[in-house]
């Protein structure tokens, strides 16, 4: 299996060096199936998809990469991926909630509150009242003097 992985990676790198991005993407996808724990493959796939204007696919790879870093507790890498590759794009509320948690742990309370507000909007659109209450609770903890948040939380 390690041999298969190395062969896939070598092929992919050769394709990239020749400017053949589409076949390189396919080789990296195959490599990722063989070694899903190798997170650098997600990053590479995101970068390559972006190069060939497959933005939706690139965002999916970057999103998965962010989620895995966040789940591992690697705040620095998760925030870096979000800021470089996902910022300014619509994200699922669960991802915005994870972002808020990471920012809060990093003492970036204003940014955390903003991320929780994005998550709150998403949970409300989906009709997820439990997620919305969790967001309001987090925002309320970050901004205890913000009257509107406290009123919403009370409701």
N, C-alpha and C positions, 0 to 999 in steps of 0.2 A: 504494500500500500504506500509506503514512503517513497518507493521508486516511482510509482504512478504519479504521486504528487509532484515529485521533482521533475519528471518528464513534462507534466502539464505546465509547471512554472517556467521551465526552459523554453517550451514552445511559445508560451504567452509573451515572454520577454523578447524572443526573436521577432514575433509579430509586431510588437510595439516598436522595436528598433527599426523595422522596415516601414513603419507608419501604417500598418494594417491593424487598425484598432478593433474593428468588428470581430475578426477571428481571435484576437487577444482577449476580448471580453468573454467569448465562449470558453476559452481555455481557463481563464480565471474563475469562471462560474463552476467549471468542472473541478478545479482545484479546491474551491470553497466547499463543495459537496464532500470532498475527501478529507478536508481539514477545517470544519466549521469553527473550531476554536482559534484559528489564525485570523485575528481581527484586522490585520493589515490588508488582507485580501478584500474585505468589505470596503476599506478606504480606497484601495486601488480600483476596484470596480466602480465605485462612485465617481472617482476622478475620470476614468476612461469613458464612462457613460456621459458625463458632462461634456467631454471633448467632442463627442459625436452627436450632440444635441438630443440626448435621451434624458432630458431633465427629470422626468417623473421617475424613471428607473434609478437615476443618480440619487434623488432624494430618498427613495426607499432604502438604498444601501447605506446612506449617511444616517438615516433614521434608525436603522437596525444597529449600526455602529454606536450611535449615541445611547440607545437603550442598553446595549451590552455593557458599555463602560459605566453607565449609571447604576446598573444592577450589580456590578462588581464593586461599586463604591469608588471608582476612579474619577473623582470630581474634576480634576484638572483636564484630563483627556475628554471627558464627556462635554464639559463646557466649551472646550476648544472646538470640538466637532460641531456643536450647536452654533457657535458664533460664526464659524467659517463657512458652514455648509447649509444650515437649516434656518438661520435667522432670517426673518422677513417672509417666510413661507408658512402657509397654513399647516398646523400640526394637530394631531389628535389631542384631545384634552388630557389623556393619561400622560402623554409625553410632556406637555406643558406643566403638568403637576410634578412630574419627576424633575423637570428643570427648576421649578420653584423650590423644591426640597434641596437640590444641590446648591442653588444660590443662597438659600437661607443658611445652610451649613457653612458656606463661605463668607458669611456675614455681609452679604450684598442684599440687604433687606428691601431696598426700593425695587431692585430688579426682581427679587423673589415675589414681591407683592404683584408686580406687573405680570409675571408668569402665571401666578395663581389666578389673576383676573382673566387671562386668556383661557386658562383651563375652565374657570367658572362659566364663561360664555359658551364654551364647547359643551360642557356637561348640561347646561340649561337647554341648548339646542337639541341635544340627544334625549332630553327628558330624564337625565340621571340625577335625581334629587340627592342621593347619598353623596355623589361626587361633588355636587354643588355646595352642599353643607360643609364638606371637608375643606373645600377651597375657601369658603367664607370664614370658617374657623381659623384657617392659617392666616388669611388676610387680617382678620380681627386681632390675632396675636402679634402680627407685625405692625399694625397701625391701630393701637388701642384707642387713640383719640379721634379716629375717623368716624364721625357720627353715622354717615350713611351705611357703612359696613356693619356697624353695631346694630343698627335698625334692621337691616336685612337678616343678620344672624339671629336676632330675636324673633323674627317672623318665622 
